[in-house]
Structures are given as C-alpha cells and as structure tokens.
Amino acid sequence: MSVTFAKGFMAAGVNAGISSNKAKSDLALVVNNGPLDAAAGVFTANRFCAAPVQWSRKAVADGHIKAVVLNSGGANACTGAEGLKQSEATAVKVAQVLSDIVEDSDNTGADSFGIDGFGGSLSTGYSFGAALANEKPCFSANDIAVCSTGLIGELLPLDNVLGGVEKAAAALNDVEQAGIDAATAIMTTDTKPKMVKLEGSGYRVGGMVKGSGMIAPQLATMLCVITTDAEVDSAQLQDALANAADKSFNRIDVDGCMSTNDTVLLLASGASGVTPDDDEFAGLVHDACASLARQIVGDGEGSSHDIKVTVSGAETEDAALACARAVAGSNLLKCAIYGNDPNWGRIVSSLGTVPVGVAAYDPESVTVDINGVRVCEHGGAGVDRSEVKMDKRQVDIDIDLNNGAESATVWTDDLTHEYVHINADYES
C-alpha cells in the first residue's frame, strides 16, 4: 500500500491527457479525511522554483493541508504569472469538487463517501469530516497543495488538468489499489511506482514518491507525499520531516542535477486516535524517507549499479558528508563502476577536491575499501583491484579518513549509455 495505508486518507490516479504518452495515467489526488489536517513540507532550494512549489509552500505555511493534487507530464516551471494562475486554478478546482461531493452527500443522506457516482464503497466507511462532530468541513484552495513534474518551460493543458481533477475525485478510495494508482500516476521516467508502509505503536505511516533522474543532494527530482494517522501537530511533523529529509533525500545523487519542482509533504489525519512517542514517530518518518530515497536510487535512469559511499573517521558529520558527496558526484567514478572497474584512483582524486577547511585529514592515512576489499592503504595501492567482485547491483565504497569518529553515507548510481539516451530524447 501507499498513501492509503494510514487511516483517514483516500487517493486516486487517473489519465487526464496531460502527458504526451496518452496511454499513461498522469494525475493523482490524495485527500485527508481527518479529523486532523496537520501538514509539513520541504521544497527544492532551486531559485527557479516552479509555480506549484511557490503555491504549495504558501499553502502549507499555516501547517494545514486537506488535499494534494499532483500531475506528471508537465512541470509548470519558468512559466511566470500565468503558471501561478494555473496552480491556483487547480487548487480552486480541487476545493470546489471536494466541497460539492460533501454537499451532495449531505443532500442524499449518504453516510459515507461511497455514494453513487463517487468511487464506490470505502473499506473504512470514512466520510469527509466524520470526526468533526458533524461539522461540515470547508474546503479552501489555500488548504490544497499542488505538485507538478515534467518538462520545464511550458504551461500545462489546464482544461485537461481540471477535467482530471473531476475524474480523480470520482475515483477516490482508501483501498490499496487507490494508493498504487496514485503512485503510478506521478511517474515520469520511473520504471515502477515507489511506495512505503510502516507501523508504529497503534498508528501507521505510508507514502509514495516519484524520482529517477535529475537527482542530487538538496532533494531530488521528486514529488513525495507521506501520510500518517497519528495524532501529531504541524510543528512535530515539520521537525520530523526536516530531519528525515536531511538524512535521506538530501543524501542521494544520481546525476548531480537539482530540480525546480521538488516537493515532500507529510500529512497527518489523526484517525488512529494515538499520540505517538516523539522519538518513535521521528524514527518512523526517517525510515519512510530512507526507504523512498533508496528506491529512487534503485530506479536511477538507466543505471546498472547502486553505489553506497560511506565516509568514516571524520572530525565532524559535515566533513564526512562533504567527502562522500565529492566522491558520489564523480562522473569518472560512475563510468568506471558501470564498466565493473573498481578504479580507486577516481575515488581518492575526487576526495582530494574537498578543501582542508571543510574536511581535515592526512591523505597518507586514508584507506578505501570496495566491496570489502582494501584497494587503497595509507593513500596508496592496497590489495590488487582484480580481487574486487563487481557482479552484484550494489557497490559499497567505504572510505576511512582516520581523523575522527564521525561518518556519513551518500547513495548514487553509475552512469550508463541508457542514461544518455533517456535524457537526449527526453523532450522529443
């Protein structure tokens, strides 16, 4: 299951005709039934952030989100004032459609969302606002997050988007397939949907992400929605999400490129009625983000190896992270790994680009292991590289600076012919 694993959430994924691939589903909708609508978010640091990022950043600023609409097939980035109008119009449409459904439900006396014409019967029997003491919820565009992914520099086919919202609202459900449909609809160059489900002490966390290329530290080309039915407020959500993203999404690097559209949202319904232990909850959110980040690397565009770069023996975690990122970002190393060549020289040469002021160490004290074989000892040759087995998908590169007690890990992929083909043909 995905975003529907946590109680109180419904989702849908539909074909709205947004993507150039007309056979592909390309619009997803996730709705929080409550009783809570607490939310938190982290977004791209790219200065050319897309219109939906600008909209959603403002929407989540008050700590409340009732629904998220996500589309693939177009980024709506670098589209100026008209792009912002499209994001606003999309949010307005979602709020209107959901409000209309509630009104229709009230008028017909339906006691669940599964009234005729609106997605069938729900397994939980939830209705919008059912836990709000019979108070009719108000859907405002300001409580709707908007996410887009795809080609930069072009407006979306807005009529298709708005029509897709209506179609998705009619398909909303809380069953497992609804979560899978939503995760599938946000894919672009992804080869498979990416989802996670975890259980805490009486509450759940579920999530979905898309991401395959244009992946670098400081998030990735990703849209991510994580849901929980725990009773938590927005401040707790923000703390947990920020810390988790820093240790997961900010530590993957497929190709060193930062997107304009990265968005990660964490929503809480409170439907479990359980107030979680702070540490357990933060740990679960971290594990969810780590799983989704690892799935992104595992589906890196055209990749044939996942590369785990761990730097230990540093004075500080930041120093270890800077070193790991320098190695993980080396295209020469990525090409070597693609060719099953454990070329440790490309590792230490990249390591050597990190300034002393960022990471202090003595090059003659550095060791490098590749898949458990010590190929570099005291800054020079160790065991012959021919001893390294490169027949598995995962490649472990372990670097010890021998200058402290801190460590950090960054995941990356190799660089293949297929990666070049995918990105050479992306627009066409």
Secondary structure as UniProt FT lines:
FT   TURN            3..4
FT   TURN            7..8
FT   STRAND          9..14
FT   TURN            22..23
FT   STRAND          27..32
FT   STRAND          38..43
FT   TURN            47..48
FT   HELIX           51..59
FT   HELIX           60..62
FT   STRAND          67..71
FT   HELIX           80..108
FT   TURN            116..119
FT   TURN            128..131
FT   TURN            133..134
FT   HELIX           141..143
FT   STRAND          144..149
FT   TURN            152..153
FT   HELIX           158..171
FT   HELIX           176..185
FT   STRAND          194..199
FT   STRAND          204..210
FT   STRAND          223..228
FT   HELIX           234..247
FT   HELIX           249..251
FT   STRAND          252..253
FT   STRAND          263..268
FT   TURN            271..272
FT   HELIX           278..298
FT   TURN            301..302
FT   STRAND          306..314
FT   HELIX           317..328
FT   HELIX           331..338
FT   TURN            339..340
FT   HELIX           344..351
FT   TURN            352..353
FT   TURN            356..358
FT   HELIX           363..365
FT   STRAND          367..370
FT   TURN            371..372
FT   STRAND          373..377
FT   TURN            378..379
FT   STRAND          380..381
FT   HELIX           385..387
FT   STRAND          394..400
FT   STRAND          406..413
FT   HELIX           417..424
//
